[in-house]
Amino acid sequence: MTQARLEVRQAKLGDVRAIADLVRRAYEELPAYTHGEIRGQINNYAEGCFVAKLDGKLVGYCATMRIGGDVALKPHTWDEITGNGFGSRHNPTGEWLYGYEMCVDPKTRGTRIGRRLYEERRALAERLELNGIVFGGRMPGLAKAMRRKTNRAETPEEYLQLVVDNKIHDPVLRFQLANGFEPVGVLSNYLPEDKQSKAFAVHMVWRNPYVDADQPKTHRLPRDVEAVRIATCQLQARAVADYDEFMRNVEYFVDVAADYEADFIVFPELFTLMLLSFEESELSPLEAIEKLSGYTPRIRKALSEMALKYNINIIGGSHPTRMEDGDIHNVAMVCLRDGSIHEQEKIHPTPNEAYWWNIKGGDSIDAIPTDCGPIGVLICYDSEFPELARRLADEGARIIFVPFCTDSRQGYLRVRYCGQARAIENQCYVVLSGNVGNLPNVANMDIQYAQSCILTPCDFPFARDGIAAESSENVETLTISDVNLADLSWARAEGTVRNLNDRRFDLYQIEWDKRVGKSDLDKSMPELDGPAPRGPHTPGGG
């Protein structure tokens, strides 16, 4: 018995690099996806993303989301309907599937890879009893047809009719028509970068024959339970005799959180500054940061071993780390219980950090996959910039951890209020963890103020004040709470307000530099050329 050569299955995060490479091979004339956008597509609706592998090589990819007919069947652009390529407008109660990516390796065309991917979409729509499938199909022959002297098309509508009447051959449109899709109009300015289609697209619909359109079915999201237990450690800054004593203090809280069967424990920003307390003489700020950076390999190894030993995911606060280019960055080590290690750099150093310690900002922000779903980390000041949390939410993060270090109540409240705002804006959980106490012989760390907490959106499924749990002020403690990730899904689809779905993509959007998204997840991945993608790559449809 020989092994099957062709496999069609749901896409996984491990496919991200291969999908990005496939898109570049298939559509050299269109901008490429960033890895962050592909991760967002999969995280937001993995059930609607499929890949095809032939002889072990990924040769096909399609991305789909659920969406309401009030959006899918009205004029729109690709940017608007996909949430700028992340698939973040997926609505789990939507009655239509929207196809926004279909890509097949040019070398395998003729093996019906595209047709198989279409069949997966159709089977999904039928199984979920949805009304059908919608997408904007490319018109790659339009530009040439409008330049012809004979058999010329004056408008995209005329071109479409000529294709339908078999007077002009367009392989993409013919493929879609042959697969049971019907055109219901032309979308203008759908994909500005698609010069071959002159930015137009055919609004295509396939209607599910097993659903009675005259009796629309209401799709409701069940109030499931998807419990995650979170521990936030409000850590006392104290003098320690040596590195081993410091690490014993850290391990104590990891051990306690594990005894409570917590899935995550988060430590404060710059919690490793205690390692300076046993220096024989007080170091200058720059000397102190250089000294701390030397501990990076030992701390990374120790936290990773604890995560494995205690079966808990550790958000390692943050630690000053010298990067390959020689700059010092403020980095959170995320050590997962499966043994993997991720890092998130602080994007915005405070003026104090930049002045005293010459800390530079990172340039990468991404959701991190865990066994409890995607999470994000915003180190202190970063929580005060809403664009960062929104990107993490677009990539699928449902919990955002905020390690912080503040010396005054005013500074703490800036982080606290912004954390609550991020929870409401992105309908996610935000977890704050801060230092308390003082380190008299450590420059710029004289006093600390903190009240660590676990914040929620403000809607009926959540705690009355949007606070799942909070610690007492300025006391060393571990605060633990269960949160239900399914409540977030419900709130995003059926809540009193639906901040993510109600964004006005027709009015505003955030454009990210192409390098953003090159996290530790992508260190082995080549840089993607060109700006962030602005459209689907569709030999056979959306």
BELUR-V695173 format. One record per residue. NEAR is the number of other C-alpha atoms within 8 Angstrom. Layout:
BEGIN
near:NEAR
near:NEAR
END
This chain:
BEGIN
near:2
near:3
near:4
near:5
near:8
near:9
near:8
near:10
near:7
near:10
near:11
near:8
near:7
near:5
near:8
near:11
near:10
near:8
near:11
near:13
near:8
near:14
near:12
near:9
near:9
near:11
near:9
near:7
near:4
near:10
near:14
near:13
near:11
near:12
near:12
near:11
near:11
near:13
near:12
near:14
near:16
near:14
near:10
near:13
near:12
near:11
near:6
near:12
near:14
near:14
near:14
near:14
near:13
near:10
near:6
near:7
near:6
near:11
near:13
near:15
near:15
near:13
near:13
near:14
near:13
near:13
near:16
near:11
near:10
near:6
near:10
near:14
near:7
near:7
near:7
near:10
near:11
near:15
near:13
near:11
near:12
near:13
near:12
near:11
near:13
near:15
near:15
near:15
near:11
near:13
near:12
near:9
near:11
near:12
near:14
near:15
near:14
near:13
near:15
near:13
near:13
near:17
near:15
near:14
near:11
near:7
near:4
near:9
near:9
near:5
near:5
near:7
near:13
near:12
near:8
near:9
near:15
near:8
near:8
near:9
near:11
near:10
near:8
near:9
near:15
near:11
near:7
near:6
near:9
near:12
near:12
near:14
near:15
near:15
near:13
near:15
near:14
near:14
near:13
near:9
near:9
near:13
near:11
near:8
near:11
near:10
near:7
near:9
near:5
near:4
near:6
near:9
near:12
near:7
near:7
near:10
near:8
near:9
near:13
near:9
near:8
near:11
near:13
near:8
near:7
near:7
near:7
near:8
near:7
near:10
near:6
near:14
near:13
near:11
near:9
near:11
near:9
near:7
near:7
near:7
near:10
near:8
near:9
near:8
near:8
near:11
near:13
near:8
near:8
near:13
near:13
near:10
near:9
near:11
near:8
near:11
near:13
near:9
near:13
near:16
near:14
near:14
near:13
near:13
near:12
near:10
near:7
near:12
near:5
near:6
near:9
near:7
near:6
near:4
near:5
near:8
near:5
near:5
near:7
near:5
near:9
near:5
near:7
near:6
near:8
near:7
near:9
near:11
near:12
near:12
near:14
near:16
near:16
near:19
near:12
near:10
near:11
near:9
near:8
near:11
near:8
near:8
near:8
near:6
near:9
near:12
near:8
near:8
near:8
near:8
near:9
near:8
near:10
near:12
near:9
near:8
near:13
near:12
near:7
near:6
near:8
near:14
near:13
near:11
near:15
near:14
near:17
near:17
near:16
near:11
near:13
near:8
near:9
near:12
near:11
near:9
near:13
near:9
near:7
near:4
near:4
near:8
near:10
near:7
near:10
near:10
near:8
near:10
near:10
near:9
near:8
near:15
near:12
near:8
near:8
near:11
near:7
near:7
near:8
near:10
near:8
near:8
near:11
near:15
near:9
near:12
near:16
near:12
near:7
near:10
near:10
near:16
near:12
near:15
near:13
near:12
near:16
near:16
near:15
near:14
near:12
near:10
near:8
near:5
near:4
near:6
near:9
near:12
near:14
near:14
near:12
near:16
near:14
near:12
near:16
near:14
near:14
near:6
near:10
near:8
near:9
near:10
near:10
near:14
near:14
near:14
near:10
near:9
near:13
near:7
near:6
near:8
near:10
near:11
near:8
near:9
near:10
near:9
near:13
near:11
near:11
near:9
near:8
near:12
near:14
near:13
near:13
near:9
near:7
near:8
near:4
near:6
near:8
near:14
near:15
near:14
near:11
near:15
near:16
near:12
near:12
near:11
near:15
near:10
near:8
near:8
near:7
near:11
near:14
near:9
near:10
near:14
near:12
near:13
near:18
near:13
near:15
near:14
near:11
near:14
near:14
near:14
near:17
near:16
near:14
near:12
near:11
near:9
near:9
near:6
near:9
near:14
near:8
near:9
near:13
near:9
near:8
near:10
near:15
near:13
near:8
near:14
near:14
near:12
near:8
near:11
near:16
near:15
near:12
near:15
near:14
near:14
near:19
near:18
near:17
near:15
near:11
near:11
near:13
near:8
near:7
near:12
near:10
near:6
near:10
near:11
near:11
near:14
near:16
near:15
near:13
near:16
near:14
near:14
near:14
near:16
near:12
near:10
near:9
near:7
near:6
near:11
near:10
near:7
near:5
near:12
near:11
near:12
near:10
near:10
near:12
near:7
near:8
near:10
near:9
near:9
near:8
near:11
near:13
near:11
near:10
near:8
near:9
near:10
near:11
near:11
near:12
near:11
near:9
near:12
near:14
near:14
near:11
near:9
near:10
near:6
near:7
near:12
near:11
near:11
near:10
near:6
near:6
near:7
near:10
near:5
near:5
near:6
near:6
near:5
near:5
near:6
near:7
near:11
near:9
near:10
near:11
near:14
near:12
near:7
near:7
near:9
near:7
near:5
near:6
near:4
near:6
near:9
near:7
near:7
near:8
near:12
near:10
near:12
near:12
near:9
near:12
near:12
near:10
near:12
near:14
near:15
END
